[in-house]
Amino acid sequence: MAVPQGYDLVVQQLIPGYASLARLAVALLAASPKAGRAGAQVLVAGCGTGAELVEARAQRPDWRVTAIDPSAEMLAEAQQRLGEAGIVWRQSRVEELQADACFAGALSVLVLQSLPDDGTKLAFLSALARSLEPGGQLVLVDLMAPERSPLQAQVDAAWLGFQKASGLPAADGELSALTHGLHPIGTARLTALVNAAGFSDPARVFQALGYEGFLLQRAA
Ligand SMILES: C[S@@+](CC[C@H](N)C(=O)[O-])C[C@H]1O[C@@H](n2cnc3c(N)ncnc32)[C@H](O)[C@@H]1O
């Protein structure tokens, strides 16, 4: 996958508090019993252009970080931003990672939303659970599906208006829906999936528009 044009600019315009997402995600994990230990091994799943890596380095320079993303373009951008040293880089999907019980904690920011709910989301979450030590924690941040309402057409139109008012460029002459190509799910479905993958119920930590952050713990 190519780096979306102006990816960082787009997410900054569409996600209120985007700059704080990675900061809070790292702070949450740094306060966890296992990943809080000095020199803990931490996985950044779907690191993209490196927002969480920048924060991890600032807050926890002692962490031994593995950054994984299947996109060579995204990884290259992150490596340019952070320098190649001091991070283990993997060009791979999390599902292909052979790292059973290696990590004290993991971060997944804006990744699950892009995976279809046809077994792919479950495979991703199961791989994350497997990669964690028992009791290890995952900070998951994702776009969540809103409750469907009889006024849905108005809600959809409002999201397009929001994009337009945010100055986002039109794609093919049309503004693309905020959720175009994404597969957001509701909290009940997320709970069922993370439980099936071996995590506790997701504890919601924050919400900003449709984006929510959760803390999950792998069963001991
Ligand atoms: C929307 S970007 C988010 C990047 C970054 N976490 C951020 O918040 O800016 C989603 C990233 O997840 C990566 N990704 C998609 N499927 C993945 C998978 N199965 N395992 C790991 N990363 C994946 C994509 O290549 C992309 O870089």
Ligand as a Chemical Component Dictionary entry (heavy atoms), coordinates in Angstrom:
data_LIG
# 
_chem_comp.id                   LIG 
_chem_comp.type                 NON-POLYMER 
_chem_comp.pdbx_formal_charge   0 
_chem_comp.three_letter_code    LIG 
# 
loop_
_chem_comp_atom.comp_id 
_chem_comp_atom.atom_id 
_chem_comp_atom.alt_atom_id 
_chem_comp_atom.type_symbol 
_chem_comp_atom.charge 
_chem_comp_atom.model_Cartn_x 
_chem_comp_atom.model_Cartn_y 
_chem_comp_atom.model_Cartn_z 
_chem_comp_atom.pdbx_ordinal 
LIG C1  C1  C 0  -4.402 4.087  9.192  1  
LIG S1  S1  S 1  -2.779 3.482  9.317  2  
LIG C2  C2  C 0  -2.371 3.856  11.016 3  
LIG C3  C3  C 0  -0.914 4.061  11.208 4  
LIG C4  C4  C 0  -0.494 4.543  12.595 5  
LIG N1  N1  N 0  -0.775 3.544  13.601 6  
LIG C5  C5  C 0  -1.149 5.871  12.932 7  
LIG O1  O1  O 0  -1.935 5.930  13.883 8  
LIG O2  O2  O -1 -0.892 6.849  12.253 9  
LIG C6  C6  C 0  -3.007 1.702  9.375  10 
LIG C7  C7  C 0  -1.710 0.931  9.177  11 
LIG O3  O3  O 0  -1.959 -0.453 9.483  12 
LIG C8  C8  C 0  -1.203 -1.243 8.588  13 
LIG N2  N2  N 0  -1.805 -2.594 8.567  14 
LIG C9  C9  C 0  -2.872 -3.023 7.870  15 
LIG N3  N3  N 0  -3.105 -4.332 8.106  16 
LIG C10 C10 C 0  -2.162 -4.739 8.987  17 
LIG C11 C11 C 0  -1.866 -5.994 9.620  18 
LIG N4  N4  N 0  -2.605 -7.080 9.374  19 
LIG N5  N5  N 0  -0.814 -6.063 10.475 20 
LIG C12 C12 C 0  -0.076 -4.952 10.729 21 
LIG N6  N6  N 0  -0.306 -3.737 10.163 22 
LIG C13 C13 C 0  -1.337 -3.632 9.302  23 
LIG C14 C14 C 0  -1.292 -0.461 7.265  24 
LIG O4  O4  O 0  -0.283 -0.821 6.358  25 
LIG C15 C15 C 0  -1.175 0.982  7.752  26 
LIG O5  O5  O 0  0.153  1.430  7.764  27 
# 
loop_
_chem_comp_bond.comp_id 
_chem_comp_bond.atom_id_1 
_chem_comp_bond.atom_id_2 
_chem_comp_bond.value_order 
_chem_comp_bond.pdbx_ordinal 
LIG C1  S1  SING 1  
LIG S1  C2  SING 2  
LIG S1  C6  SING 3  
LIG C2  C3  SING 4  
LIG C3  C4  SING 5  
LIG C4  N1  SING 6  
LIG C4  C5  SING 7  
LIG C5  O1  DOUB 8  
LIG C5  O2  SING 9  
LIG C6  C7  SING 10 
LIG C7  O3  SING 11 
LIG C7  C15 SING 12 
LIG O3  C8  SING 13 
LIG C8  N2  SING 14 
LIG C8  C14 SING 15 
LIG N2  C9  SING 16 
LIG N2  C13 SING 17 
LIG C9  N3  DOUB 18 
LIG N3  C10 SING 19 
LIG C10 C11 SING 20 
LIG C10 C13 DOUB 21 
LIG C11 N4  SING 22 
LIG C11 N5  DOUB 23 
LIG N5  C12 SING 24 
LIG C12 N6  DOUB 25 
LIG N6  C13 SING 26 
LIG C14 O4  SING 27 
LIG C14 C15 SING 28 
LIG C15 O5  SING 29 
# 
